[in-house]
């Protein structure tokens, strides 16, 4: 994973990217924006919360490319996630 993060860091702003950071192929139109979202969710744990149940309902009204969905499903696999990007 460290090698993939280092590769992403070298890509210019606005460069499209396909990454295997989540296991399968994950695509984004902007490598640097993807990297920042990844760091916010997975490294800084900005959106971490304690669920009151094993299967919470999570509404993501600004899902972008779905990094948040990946994060929430990684910390709470039984969560029901409704995600949309209004852009």
PyMOL Python script that loads the backbone (N, CA, C, O; Angstrom):
from pymol import cmd

cmd.read_pdbstr("""\
ATOM      1  N   UNK A   1       0.819  -1.187   0.000  1.00  0.00           N
ATOM      2  CA  UNK A   1       0.000   0.000   0.000  1.00  0.00           C
ATOM      3  C   UNK A   1       0.867   1.258   0.000  1.00  0.00           C
ATOM      4  O   UNK A   1       0.528   2.246  -0.650  1.00  0.00           O
ATOM      5  N   UNK A   2       1.972   1.223   0.718  1.00  0.00           N
ATOM      6  CA  UNK A   2       2.843   2.400   0.771  1.00  0.00           C
ATOM      7  C   UNK A   2       3.372   2.768  -0.608  1.00  0.00           C
ATOM      8  O   UNK A   2       3.479   3.950  -0.938  1.00  0.00           O
ATOM      9  N   UNK A   3       3.703   1.766  -1.415  1.00  0.00           N
ATOM     10  CA  UNK A   3       4.185   2.038  -2.778  1.00  0.00           C
ATOM     11  C   UNK A   3       3.088   2.695  -3.615  1.00  0.00           C
ATOM     12  O   UNK A   3       3.360   3.613  -4.388  1.00  0.00           O
ATOM     13  N   UNK A   4       1.861   2.229  -3.461  1.00  0.00           N
ATOM     14  CA  UNK A   4       0.756   2.806  -4.230  1.00  0.00           C
ATOM     15  C   UNK A   4       0.483   4.237  -3.790  1.00  0.00           C
ATOM     16  O   UNK A   4       0.231   5.101  -4.630  1.00  0.00           O
ATOM     17  N   UNK A   5       0.529   4.501  -2.493  1.00  0.00           N
ATOM     18  CA  UNK A   5       0.343   5.878  -2.006  1.00  0.00           C
ATOM     19  C   UNK A   5       1.447   6.794  -2.528  1.00  0.00           C
ATOM     20  O   UNK A   5       1.180   7.932  -2.913  1.00  0.00           O
ATOM     21  N   UNK A   6       2.669   6.308  -2.542  1.00  0.00           N
ATOM     22  CA  UNK A   6       3.791   7.101  -3.069  1.00  0.00           C
ATOM     23  C   UNK A   6       3.595   7.379  -4.563  1.00  0.00           C
ATOM     24  O   UNK A   6       3.894   8.477  -5.031  1.00  0.00           O
ATOM     25  N   UNK A   7       3.097   6.399  -5.305  1.00  0.00           N
ATOM     26  CA  UNK A   7       2.841   6.593  -6.736  1.00  0.00           C
ATOM     27  C   UNK A   7       1.779   7.668  -6.941  1.00  0.00           C
ATOM     28  O   UNK A   7       1.924   8.537  -7.801  1.00  0.00           O
ATOM     29  N   UNK A   8       0.718   7.605  -6.152  1.00  0.00           N
ATOM     30  CA  UNK A   8      -0.353   8.588  -6.278  1.00  0.00           C
ATOM     31  C   UNK A   8       0.129   9.996  -5.944  1.00  0.00           C
ATOM     32  O   UNK A   8      -0.286  10.965  -6.580  1.00  0.00           O
ATOM     33  N   UNK A   9       0.997  10.109  -4.956  1.00  0.00           N
ATOM     34  CA  UNK A   9       1.518  11.421  -4.556  1.00  0.00           C
ATOM     35  C   UNK A   9       2.270  12.104  -5.696  1.00  0.00           C
ATOM     36  O   UNK A   9       2.300  13.333  -5.773  1.00  0.00           O
ATOM     37  N   UNK A  10       2.872  11.318  -6.576  1.00  0.00           N
ATOM     38  CA  UNK A  10       3.674  11.872  -7.672  1.00  0.00           C
ATOM     39  C   UNK A  10       2.834  12.336  -8.862  1.00  0.00           C
ATOM     40  O   UNK A  10       3.321  13.071  -9.720  1.00  0.00           O
ATOM     41  N   UNK A  11       1.579  11.909  -8.912  1.00  0.00           N
ATOM     42  CA  UNK A  11       0.726  12.275 -10.044  1.00  0.00           C
ATOM     43  C   UNK A  11       0.289  13.737  -9.926  1.00  0.00           C
ATOM     44  O   UNK A  11       0.031  14.221  -8.824  1.00  0.00           O
ATOM     45  N   UNK A  12       0.207  14.437 -11.051  1.00  0.00           N
ATOM     46  CA  UNK A  12      -0.168  15.854 -11.007  1.00  0.00           C
ATOM     47  C   UNK A  12      -1.656  16.056 -10.703  1.00  0.00           C
ATOM     48  O   UNK A  12      -2.476  15.159 -10.897  1.00  0.00           O
ATOM     49  N   UNK A  13      -1.973  17.233 -10.232  1.00  0.00           N
ATOM     50  CA  UNK A  13      -3.350  17.636  -9.970  1.00  0.00           C
ATOM     51  C   UNK A  13      -4.163  17.486 -11.251  1.00  0.00           C
ATOM     52  O   UNK A  13      -3.735  17.939 -12.313  1.00  0.00           O
ATOM     53  N   UNK A  14      -5.313  16.864 -11.161  1.00  0.00           N
ATOM     54  CA  UNK A  14      -6.182  16.697 -12.327  1.00  0.00           C
ATOM     55  C   UNK A  14      -5.890  15.473 -13.165  1.00  0.00           C
ATOM     56  O   UNK A  14      -6.573  15.225 -14.159  1.00  0.00           O
ATOM     57  N   UNK A  15      -4.875  14.697 -12.777  1.00  0.00           N
ATOM     58  CA  UNK A  15      -4.553  13.492 -13.544  1.00  0.00           C
ATOM     59  C   UNK A  15      -5.523  12.373 -13.193  1.00  0.00           C
ATOM     60  O   UNK A  15      -5.698  12.065 -12.014  1.00  0.00           O
ATOM     61  N   UNK A  16      -6.160  11.756 -14.189  1.00  0.00           N
ATOM     62  CA  UNK A  16      -7.027  10.613 -13.888  1.00  0.00           C
ATOM     63  C   UNK A  16      -6.186   9.462 -13.346  1.00  0.00           C
ATOM     64  O   UNK A  16      -5.004   9.333 -13.667  1.00  0.00           O
ATOM     65  N   UNK A  17      -6.810   8.635 -12.527  1.00  0.00           N
ATOM     66  CA  UNK A  17      -6.049   7.549 -11.910  1.00  0.00           C
ATOM     67  C   UNK A  17      -6.908   6.302 -11.783  1.00  0.00           C
ATOM     68  O   UNK A  17      -8.118   6.377 -11.568  1.00  0.00           O
ATOM     69  N   UNK A  18      -6.262   5.169 -11.918  1.00  0.00           N
ATOM     70  CA  UNK A  18      -6.835   3.871 -11.575  1.00  0.00           C
ATOM     71  C   UNK A  18      -5.894   3.295 -10.532  1.00  0.00           C
ATOM     72  O   UNK A  18      -4.696   3.150 -10.774  1.00  0.00           O
ATOM     73  N   UNK A  19      -6.442   2.969  -9.376  1.00  0.00           N
ATOM     74  CA  UNK A  19      -5.615   2.478  -8.285  1.00  0.00           C
ATOM     75  C   UNK A  19      -6.165   1.168  -7.739  1.00  0.00           C
ATOM     76  O   UNK A  19      -7.364   0.899  -7.809  1.00  0.00           O
ATOM     77  N   UNK A  20      -5.275   0.374  -7.201  1.00  0.00           N
ATOM     78  CA  UNK A  20      -5.670  -0.906  -6.602  1.00  0.00           C
ATOM     79  C   UNK A  20      -5.651  -0.816  -5.075  1.00  0.00           C
ATOM     80  O   UNK A  20      -5.597  -1.838  -4.392  1.00  0.00           O
ATOM     81  N   UNK A  21      -5.695   0.388  -4.551  1.00  0.00           N
ATOM     82  CA  UNK A  21      -5.550   0.600  -3.107  1.00  0.00           C
ATOM     83  C   UNK A  21      -6.626  -0.103  -2.284  1.00  0.00           C
ATOM     84  O   UNK A  21      -6.391  -0.430  -1.120  1.00  0.00           O
ATOM     85  N   UNK A  22      -7.789  -0.338  -2.859  1.00  0.00           N
ATOM     86  CA  UNK A  22      -8.872  -1.013  -2.140  1.00  0.00           C
ATOM     87  C   UNK A  22      -8.991  -2.487  -2.523  1.00  0.00           C
ATOM     88  O   UNK A  22      -9.972  -3.142  -2.171  1.00  0.00           O
ATOM     89  N   UNK A  23      -8.016  -3.002  -3.227  1.00  0.00           N
ATOM     90  CA  UNK A  23      -8.056  -4.402  -3.643  1.00  0.00           C
ATOM     91  C   UNK A  23      -8.369  -4.555  -5.116  1.00  0.00           C
ATOM     92  O   UNK A  23      -7.562  -5.100  -5.870  1.00  0.00           O
ATOM     93  N   UNK A  24      -9.528  -4.080  -5.534  1.00  0.00           N
ATOM     94  CA  UNK A  24      -9.877  -4.099  -6.955  1.00  0.00           C
ATOM     95  C   UNK A  24      -9.507  -2.762  -7.580  1.00  0.00           C
ATOM     96  O   UNK A  24      -8.929  -1.901  -6.917  1.00  0.00           O
ATOM     97  N   UNK A  25      -9.832  -2.590  -8.826  1.00  0.00           N
ATOM     98  CA  UNK A  25      -9.525  -1.328  -9.506  1.00  0.00           C
ATOM     99  C   UNK A  25     -10.550  -0.263  -9.084  1.00  0.00           C
ATOM    100  O   UNK A  25     -11.758  -0.497  -9.123  1.00  0.00           O
ATOM    101  N   UNK A  26     -10.054   0.879  -8.689  1.00  0.00           N
ATOM    102  CA  UNK A  26     -10.868   2.021  -8.269  1.00  0.00           C
ATOM    103  C   UNK A  26     -10.420   3.205  -9.106  1.00  0.00           C
ATOM    104  O   UNK A  26      -9.226   3.497  -9.168  1.00  0.00           O
ATOM    105  N   UNK A  27     -11.347   3.889  -9.748  1.00  0.00           N
ATOM    106  CA  UNK A  27     -10.999   4.983 -10.663  1.00  0.00           C
ATOM    107  C   UNK A  27     -11.468   6.330 -10.126  1.00  0.00           C
ATOM    108  O   UNK A  27     -12.491   6.442  -9.451  1.00  0.00           O
ATOM    109  N   UNK A  28     -10.676   7.346 -10.455  1.00  0.00           N
ATOM    110  CA  UNK A  28     -11.017   8.721 -10.096  1.00  0.00           C
ATOM    111  C   UNK A  28     -10.503   9.641 -11.197  1.00  0.00           C
ATOM    112  O   UNK A  28      -9.507   9.343 -11.857  1.00  0.00           O
ATOM    113  N   UNK A  29     -11.187  10.753 -11.385  1.00  0.00           N
ATOM    114  CA  UNK A  29     -10.761  11.722 -12.404  1.00  0.00           C
ATOM    115  C   UNK A  29      -9.598  12.593 -11.941  1.00  0.00           C
ATOM    116  O   UNK A  29      -8.987  13.288 -12.754  1.00  0.00           O
ATOM    117  N   UNK A  30      -9.288  12.566 -10.660  1.00  0.00           N
ATOM    118  CA  UNK A  30      -8.237  13.435 -10.127  1.00  0.00           C
ATOM    119  C   UNK A  30      -7.474  12.704  -9.033  1.00  0.00           C
ATOM    120  O   UNK A  30      -7.990  12.496  -7.935  1.00  0.00           O
ATOM    121  N   UNK A  31      -6.244  12.319  -9.342  1.00  0.00           N
ATOM    122  CA  UNK A  31      -5.428  11.540  -8.410  1.00  0.00           C
ATOM    123  C   UNK A  31      -5.214  12.264  -7.083  1.00  0.00           C
ATOM    124  O   UNK A  31      -5.287  11.642  -6.023  1.00  0.00           O
ATOM    125  N   UNK A  32      -4.953  13.561  -7.129  1.00  0.00           N
ATOM    126  CA  UNK A  32      -4.679  14.295  -5.897  1.00  0.00           C
ATOM    127  C   UNK A  32      -5.933  14.455  -5.042  1.00  0.00           C
ATOM    128  O   UNK A  32      -5.855  14.372  -3.816  1.00  0.00           O
ATOM    129  N   UNK A  33      -7.072  14.679  -5.662  1.00  0.00           N
ATOM    130  CA  UNK A  33      -8.325  14.762  -4.911  1.00  0.00           C
ATOM    131  C   UNK A  33      -8.638  13.409  -4.273  1.00  0.00           C
ATOM    132  O   UNK A  33      -9.060  13.347  -3.119  1.00  0.00           O
ATOM    133  N   UNK A  34      -8.430  12.325  -5.025  1.00  0.00           N
ATOM    134  CA  UNK A  34      -8.638  10.990  -4.480  1.00  0.00           C
ATOM    135  C   UNK A  34      -7.723  10.763  -3.281  1.00  0.00           C
ATOM    136  O   UNK A  34      -8.161  10.268  -2.242  1.00  0.00           O
ATOM    137  N   UNK A  35      -6.452  11.125  -3.431  1.00  0.00           N
ATOM    138  CA  UNK A  35      -5.485  10.916  -2.360  1.00  0.00           C
ATOM    139  C   UNK A  35      -5.883  11.684  -1.100  1.00  0.00           C
ATOM    140  O   UNK A  35      -5.758  11.163   0.008  1.00  0.00           O
ATOM    141  N   UNK A  36      -6.353  12.902  -1.260  1.00  0.00           N
ATOM    142  CA  UNK A  36      -6.786  13.690  -0.109  1.00  0.00           C
ATOM    143  C   UNK A  36      -7.995  13.050   0.566  1.00  0.00           C
ATOM    144  O   UNK A  36      -8.064  12.999   1.794  1.00  0.00           O
ATOM    145  N   UNK A  37      -8.952  12.559  -0.230  1.00  0.00           N
ATOM    146  CA  UNK A  37     -10.111  11.873   0.357  1.00  0.00           C
ATOM    147  C   UNK A  37      -9.661  10.616   1.101  1.00  0.00           C
ATOM    148  O   UNK A  37     -10.123  10.348   2.210  1.00  0.00           O
ATOM    149  N   UNK A  38      -8.768   9.854   0.495  1.00  0.00           N
ATOM    150  CA  UNK A  38      -8.257   8.640   1.129  1.00  0.00           C
ATOM    151  C   UNK A  38      -7.634   8.971   2.483  1.00  0.00           C
ATOM    152  O   UNK A  38      -7.917   8.311   3.483  1.00  0.00           O
ATOM    153  N   UNK A  39      -6.792   9.985   2.506  1.00  0.00           N
ATOM    154  CA  UNK A  39      -6.116  10.370   3.759  1.00  0.00           C
ATOM    155  C   UNK A  39      -7.118  10.840   4.808  1.00  0.00           C
ATOM    156  O   UNK A  39      -6.992  10.489   5.982  1.00  0.00           O
ATOM    157  N   UNK A  40      -8.113  11.630   4.399  1.00  0.00           N
ATOM    158  CA  UNK A  40      -9.115  12.129   5.339  1.00  0.00           C
ATOM    159  C   UNK A  40      -9.883  10.978   5.979  1.00  0.00           C
ATOM    160  O   UNK A  40     -10.113  10.978   7.189  1.00  0.00           O
ATOM    161  N   UNK A  41     -10.273  10.014   5.184  1.00  0.00           N
ATOM    162  CA  UNK A  41     -11.057   8.891   5.709  1.00  0.00           C
ATOM    163  C   UNK A  41     -10.196   7.852   6.424  1.00  0.00           C
ATOM    164  O   UNK A  41     -10.468   7.511   7.575  1.00  0.00           O
ATOM    165  N   UNK A  42      -9.174   7.354   5.759  1.00  0.00           N
ATOM    166  CA  UNK A  42      -8.447   6.193   6.259  1.00  0.00           C
ATOM    167  C   UNK A  42      -7.254   6.523   7.149  1.00  0.00           C
ATOM    168  O   UNK A  42      -6.925   5.735   8.036  1.00  0.00           O
ATOM    169  N   UNK A  43      -6.606   7.641   6.946  1.00  0.00           N
ATOM    170  CA  UNK A  43      -5.453   7.976   7.780  1.00  0.00           C
ATOM    171  C   UNK A  43      -5.832   8.876   8.948  1.00  0.00           C
ATOM    172  O   UNK A  43      -5.497   8.585  10.096  1.00  0.00           O
ATOM    173  N   UNK A  44      -6.529   9.967   8.658  1.00  0.00           N
ATOM    174  CA  UNK A  44      -6.899  10.904   9.734  1.00  0.00           C
ATOM    175  C   UNK A  44      -8.179  10.489  10.454  1.00  0.00           C
ATOM    176  O   UNK A  44      -8.491  11.018  11.521  1.00  0.00           O
ATOM    177  N   UNK A  45      -8.925   9.537   9.870  1.00  0.00           N
ATOM    178  CA  UNK A  45     -10.164   9.043  10.483  1.00  0.00           C
ATOM    179  C   UNK A  45     -11.155  10.180  10.768  1.00  0.00           C
ATOM    180  O   UNK A  45     -11.850  10.168  11.784  1.00  0.00           O
ATOM    181  N   UNK A  46     -11.210  11.151   9.866  1.00  0.00           N
ATOM    182  CA  UNK A  46     -12.045  12.337  10.029  1.00  0.00           C
ATOM    183  C   UNK A  46     -13.515  12.002  10.216  1.00  0.00           C
ATOM    184  O   UNK A  46     -14.219  12.706  10.941  1.00  0.00           O
ATOM    185  N   UNK A  47     -13.985  10.957   9.584  1.00  0.00           N
ATOM    186  CA  UNK A  47     -15.406  10.628   9.602  1.00  0.00           C
ATOM    187  C   UNK A  47     -15.744   9.419  10.473  1.00  0.00           C
ATOM    188  O   UNK A  47     -16.807   8.819  10.318  1.00  0.00           O
ATOM    189  N   UNK A  48     -14.850   9.066  11.377  1.00  0.00           N
ATOM    190  CA  UNK A  48     -15.091   7.935  12.255  1.00  0.00           C
ATOM    191  C   UNK A  48     -16.218   8.262  13.242  1.00  0.00           C
ATOM    192  O   UNK A  48     -16.328   9.391  13.721  1.00  0.00           O
ATOM    193  N   UNK A  49     -17.035   7.280  13.533  1.00  0.00           N
ATOM    194  CA  UNK A  49     -18.105   7.452  14.515  1.00  0.00           C
ATOM    195  C   UNK A  49     -18.379   6.111  15.173  1.00  0.00           C
ATOM    196  O   UNK A  49     -18.016   5.059  14.646  1.00  0.00           O
ATOM    197  N   UNK A  50     -19.016   6.163  16.317  1.00  0.00           N
ATOM    198  CA  UNK A  50     -19.433   4.940  17.002  1.00  0.00           C
ATOM    199  C   UNK A  50     -20.873   4.645  16.640  1.00  0.00           C
ATOM    200  O   UNK A  50     -21.771   5.423  16.962  1.00  0.00           O
ATOM    201  N   UNK A  51     -21.092   3.546  15.984  1.00  0.00           N
ATOM    202  CA  UNK A  51     -22.437   3.165  15.582  1.00  0.00           C
ATOM    203  C   UNK A  51     -23.201   2.616  16.784  1.00  0.00           C
ATOM    204  O   UNK A  51     -22.633   1.930  17.633  1.00  0.00           O
ATOM    205  N   UNK A  52     -24.468   2.921  16.843  1.00  0.00           N
ATOM    206  CA  UNK A  52     -25.315   2.416  17.928  1.00  0.00           C
ATOM    207  C   UNK A  52     -25.842   1.015  17.637  1.00  0.00           C
ATOM    208  O   UNK A  52     -26.411   0.361  18.510  1.00  0.00           O
ATOM    209  N   UNK A  53     -25.646   0.565  16.404  1.00  0.00           N
ATOM    210  CA  UNK A  53     -26.068  -0.788  16.038  1.00  0.00           C
ATOM    211  C   UNK A  53     -25.028  -1.383  15.091  1.00  0.00           C
ATOM    212  O   UNK A  53     -24.148  -0.681  14.593  1.00  0.00           O
ATOM    213  N   UNK A  54     -25.146  -2.680  14.855  1.00  0.00           N
ATOM    214  CA  UNK A  54     -24.215  -3.356  13.949  1.00  0.00           C
ATOM    215  C   UNK A  54     -24.488  -3.031  12.490  1.00  0.00           C
ATOM    216  O   UNK A  54     -23.631  -3.228  11.629  1.00  0.00           O
ATOM    217  N   UNK A  55     -25.700  -2.526  12.216  1.00  0.00           N
ATOM    218  CA  UNK A  55     -26.083  -2.226  10.839  1.00  0.00           C
ATOM    219  C   UNK A  55     -26.717  -0.834  10.755  1.00  0.00           C
ATOM    220  O   UNK A  55     -27.912  -0.713  10.485  1.00  0.00           O
ATOM    221  N   UNK A  56     -25.921   0.215  10.986  1.00  0.00           N
ATOM    222  CA  UNK A  56     -26.500   1.555  10.918  1.00  0.00           C
ATOM    223  C   UNK A  56     -26.839   1.943   9.483  1.00  0.00           C
ATOM    224  O   UNK A  56     -26.310   1.377   8.526  1.00  0.00           O
ATOM    225  N   UNK A  57     -27.725   2.910   9.359  1.00  0.00           N
ATOM    226  CA  UNK A  57     -28.032   3.499   8.062  1.00  0.00           C
ATOM    227  C   UNK A  57     -27.189   4.759   7.944  1.00  0.00           C
ATOM    228  O   UNK A  57     -27.295   5.663   8.774  1.00  0.00           O
ATOM    229  N   UNK A  58     -26.352   4.820   6.913  1.00  0.00           N
ATOM    230  CA  UNK A  58     -25.473   5.965   6.689  1.00  0.00           C
ATOM    231  C   UNK A  58     -25.906   6.639   5.400  1.00  0.00           C
ATOM    232  O   UNK A  58     -25.988   5.994   4.354  1.00  0.00           O
ATOM    233  N   UNK A  59     -26.183   7.930   5.470  1.00  0.00           N
ATOM    234  CA  UNK A  59     -26.548   8.723   4.293  1.00  0.00           C
ATOM    235  C   UNK A  59     -25.364   9.599   3.928  1.00  0.00           C
ATOM    236  O   UNK A  59     -24.895  10.386   4.751  1.00  0.00           O
ATOM    237  N   UNK A  60     -24.884   9.471   2.718  1.00  0.00           N
ATOM    238  CA  UNK A  60     -23.737  10.256   2.238  1.00  0.00           C
ATOM    239  C   UNK A  60     -24.203  11.106   1.069  1.00  0.00           C
ATOM    240  O   UNK A  60     -24.254  10.638  -0.068  1.00  0.00           O
ATOM    241  N   UNK A  61     -24.542  12.351   1.352  1.00  0.00           N
ATOM    242  CA  UNK A  61     -25.049  13.260   0.333  1.00  0.00           C
ATOM    243  C   UNK A  61     -23.950  14.135  -0.237  1.00  0.00           C
ATOM    244  O   UNK A  61     -24.041  15.361  -0.167  1.00  0.00           O
ATOM    245  N   UNK A  62     -22.953  13.557  -0.778  1.00  0.00           N
ATOM    246  CA  UNK A  62     -21.809  14.228  -1.380  1.00  0.00           C
ATOM    247  C   UNK A  62     -20.714  13.191  -1.542  1.00  0.00           C
ATOM    248  O   UNK A  62     -19.563  13.413  -1.166  1.00  0.00           O
ATOM    249  N   UNK A  63     -21.090  12.065  -2.104  1.00  0.00           N
ATOM    250  CA  UNK A  63     -20.253  10.871  -2.106  1.00  0.00           C
ATOM    251  C   UNK A  63     -19.042  10.932  -3.034  1.00  0.00           C
ATOM    252  O   UNK A  63     -18.148  10.092  -2.939  1.00  0.00           O
ATOM    253  N   UNK A  64     -19.006  11.915  -3.927  1.00  0.00           N
ATOM    254  CA  UNK A  64     -17.906  12.008  -4.874  1.00  0.00           C
ATOM    255  C   UNK A  64     -17.736  10.674  -5.573  1.00  0.00           C
ATOM    256  O   UNK A  64     -18.676  10.205  -6.215  1.00  0.00           O
ATOM    257  N   UNK A  65     -16.570  10.042  -5.474  1.00  0.00           N
ATOM    258  CA  UNK A  65     -16.339   8.771  -6.180  1.00  0.00           C
ATOM    259  C   UNK A  65     -16.549   7.552  -5.287  1.00  0.00           C
ATOM    260  O   UNK A  65     -16.370   6.423  -5.744  1.00  0.00           O
ATOM    261  N   UNK A  66     -16.923   7.754  -4.028  1.00  0.00           N
ATOM    262  CA  UNK A  66     -17.260   6.624  -3.166  1.00  0.00           C
ATOM    263  C   UNK A  66     -16.214   6.198  -2.158  1.00  0.00           C
ATOM    264  O   UNK A  66     -16.309   5.102  -1.607  1.00  0.00           O
ATOM    265  N   UNK A  67     -15.221   7.028  -1.901  1.00  0.00           N
ATOM    266  CA  UNK A  67     -14.205   6.681  -0.906  1.00  0.00           C
ATOM    267  C   UNK A  67     -14.837   6.525   0.473  1.00  0.00           C
ATOM    268  O   UNK A  67     -14.465   5.629   1.231  1.00  0.00           O
ATOM    269  N   UNK A  68     -15.791   7.393   0.799  1.00  0.00           N
ATOM    270  CA  UNK A  68     -16.478   7.291   2.084  1.00  0.00           C
ATOM    271  C   UNK A  68     -17.229   5.989   2.231  1.00  0.00           C
ATOM    272  O   UNK A  68     -17.234   5.389   3.306  1.00  0.00           O
ATOM    273  N   UNK A  69     -17.862   5.546   1.161  1.00  0.00           N
ATOM    274  CA  UNK A  69     -18.584   4.271   1.199  1.00  0.00           C
ATOM    275  C   UNK A  69     -17.611   3.142   1.525  1.00  0.00           C
ATOM    276  O   UNK A  69     -17.908   2.284   2.356  1.00  0.00           O
ATOM    277  N   UNK A  70     -16.466   3.144   0.881  1.00  0.00           N
ATOM    278  CA  UNK A  70     -15.445   2.122   1.157  1.00  0.00           C
ATOM    279  C   UNK A  70     -15.015   2.172   2.616  1.00  0.00           C
ATOM    280  O   UNK A  70     -14.858   1.136   3.262  1.00  0.00           O
ATOM    281  N   UNK A  71     -14.825   3.384   3.132  1.00  0.00           N
ATOM    282  CA  UNK A  71     -14.401   3.542   4.522  1.00  0.00           C
ATOM    283  C   UNK A  71     -15.456   3.002   5.481  1.00  0.00           C
ATOM    284  O   UNK A  71     -15.148   2.186   6.351  1.00  0.00           O
ATOM    285  N   UNK A  72     -16.707   3.457   5.325  1.00  0.00           N
ATOM    286  CA  UNK A  72     -17.751   3.039   6.257  1.00  0.00           C
ATOM    287  C   UNK A  72     -17.987   1.534   6.207  1.00  0.00           C
ATOM    288  O   UNK A  72     -18.230   0.913   7.242  1.00  0.00           O
ATOM    289  N   UNK A  73     -17.919   0.945   5.032  1.00  0.00           N
ATOM    290  CA  UNK A  73     -18.091  -0.504   4.934  1.00  0.00           C
ATOM    291  C   UNK A  73     -16.889  -1.241   5.537  1.00  0.00           C
ATOM    292  O   UNK A  73     -17.025  -2.384   5.974  1.00  0.00           O
ATOM    293  N   UNK A  74     -15.721  -0.604   5.566  1.00  0.00           N
ATOM    294  CA  UNK A  74     -14.554  -1.253   6.179  1.00  0.00           C
ATOM    295  C   UNK A  74     -14.647  -1.251   7.704  1.00  0.00           C
ATOM    296  O   UNK A  74     -14.176  -2.188   8.349  1.00  0.00           O
ATOM    297  N   UNK A  75     -15.249  -0.211   8.290  1.00  0.00           N
ATOM    298  CA  UNK A  75     -15.351  -0.167   9.755  1.00  0.00           C
ATOM    299  C   UNK A  75     -16.663  -0.747  10.266  1.00  0.00           C
ATOM    300  O   UNK A  75     -16.773  -1.102  11.440  1.00  0.00           O
ATOM    301  N   UNK A  76     -17.652  -0.844   9.395  1.00  0.00           N
ATOM    302  CA  UNK A  76     -18.968  -1.359   9.787  1.00  0.00           C
ATOM    303  C   UNK A  76     -19.549  -2.128   8.595  1.00  0.00           C
ATOM    304  O   UNK A  76     -20.402  -1.609   7.875  1.00  0.00           O
ATOM    305  N   UNK A  77     -19.085  -3.361   8.392  1.00  0.00           N
ATOM    306  CA  UNK A  77     -19.459  -4.126   7.191  1.00  0.00           C
ATOM    307  C   UNK A  77     -20.959  -4.317   6.980  1.00  0.00           C
ATOM    308  O   UNK A  77     -21.401  -4.472   5.842  1.00  0.00           O
ATOM    309  N   UNK A  78     -21.737  -4.309   8.039  1.00  0.00           N
ATOM    310  CA  UNK A  78     -23.171  -4.531   7.892  1.00  0.00           C
ATOM    311  C   UNK A  78     -23.966  -3.241   7.720  1.00  0.00           C
ATOM    312  O   UNK A  78     -25.195  -3.270   7.657  1.00  0.00           O
ATOM    313  N   UNK A  79     -23.272  -2.121   7.644  1.00  0.00           N
ATOM    314  CA  UNK A  79     -23.960  -0.830   7.479  1.00  0.00           C
ATOM    315  C   UNK A  79     -24.704  -0.804   6.153  1.00  0.00           C
ATOM    316  O   UNK A  79     -24.284  -1.415   5.170  1.00  0.00           O
ATOM    317  N   UNK A  80     -25.818  -0.084   6.151  1.00  0.00           N
ATOM    318  CA  UNK A  80     -26.552   0.193   4.918  1.00  0.00           C
ATOM    319  C   UNK A  80     -26.156   1.622   4.535  1.00  0.00           C
ATOM    320  O   UNK A  80     -26.420   2.561   5.286  1.00  0.00           O
ATOM    321  N   UNK A  81     -25.537   1.786   3.393  1.00  0.00           N
ATOM    322  CA  UNK A  81     -25.035   3.083   2.976  1.00  0.00           C
ATOM    323  C   UNK A  81     -25.804   3.539   1.745  1.00  0.00           C
ATOM    324  O   UNK A  81     -25.841   2.842   0.731  1.00  0.00           O
ATOM    325  N   UNK A  82     -26.417   4.718   1.842  1.00  0.00           N
ATOM    326  CA  UNK A  82     -27.067   5.348   0.697  1.00  0.00           C
ATOM    327  C   UNK A  82     -26.193   6.537   0.338  1.00  0.00           C
ATOM    328  O   UNK A  82     -26.053   7.477   1.120  1.00  0.00           O
ATOM    329  N   UNK A  83     -25.610   6.489  -0.841  1.00  0.00           N
ATOM    330  CA  UNK A  83     -24.659   7.519  -1.242  1.00  0.00           C
ATOM    331  C   UNK A  83     -25.051   8.104  -2.591  1.00  0.00           C
ATOM    332  O   UNK A  83     -25.468   7.385  -3.499  1.00  0.00           O
ATOM    333  N   UNK A  84     -24.909   9.416  -2.705  1.00  0.00           N
ATOM    334  CA  UNK A  84     -25.144  10.059  -3.999  1.00  0.00           C
ATOM    335  C   UNK A  84     -24.244  11.275  -4.114  1.00  0.00           C
ATOM    336  O   UNK A  84     -23.817  11.851  -3.114  1.00  0.00           O
ATOM    337  N   UNK A  85     -23.967  11.648  -5.336  1.00  0.00           N
ATOM    338  CA  UNK A  85     -23.164  12.834  -5.632  1.00  0.00           C
ATOM    339  C   UNK A  85     -24.019  13.762  -6.464  1.00  0.00           C
ATOM    340  O   UNK A  85     -24.313  13.453  -7.619  1.00  0.00           O
ATOM    341  N   UNK A  86     -24.429  14.901  -5.904  1.00  0.00           N
ATOM    342  CA  UNK A  86     -25.342  15.797  -6.623  1.00  0.00           C
ATOM    343  C   UNK A  86     -24.703  16.570  -7.762  1.00  0.00           C
ATOM    344  O   UNK A  86     -25.414  17.266  -8.486  1.00  0.00           O
ATOM    345  N   UNK A  87     -23.409  16.480  -7.951  1.00  0.00           N
ATOM    346  CA  UNK A  87     -22.734  17.239  -9.001  1.00  0.00           C
ATOM    347  C   UNK A  87     -23.087  16.682 -10.359  1.00  0.00           C
ATOM    348  O   UNK A  87     -22.615  17.190 -11.376  1.00  0.00           O
TER     349      UNK A  87
END
""", "prot")
cmd.dss("prot")
cmd.show_as("cartoon", "prot")
cmd.util.cbc("prot")
cmd.orient("prot")
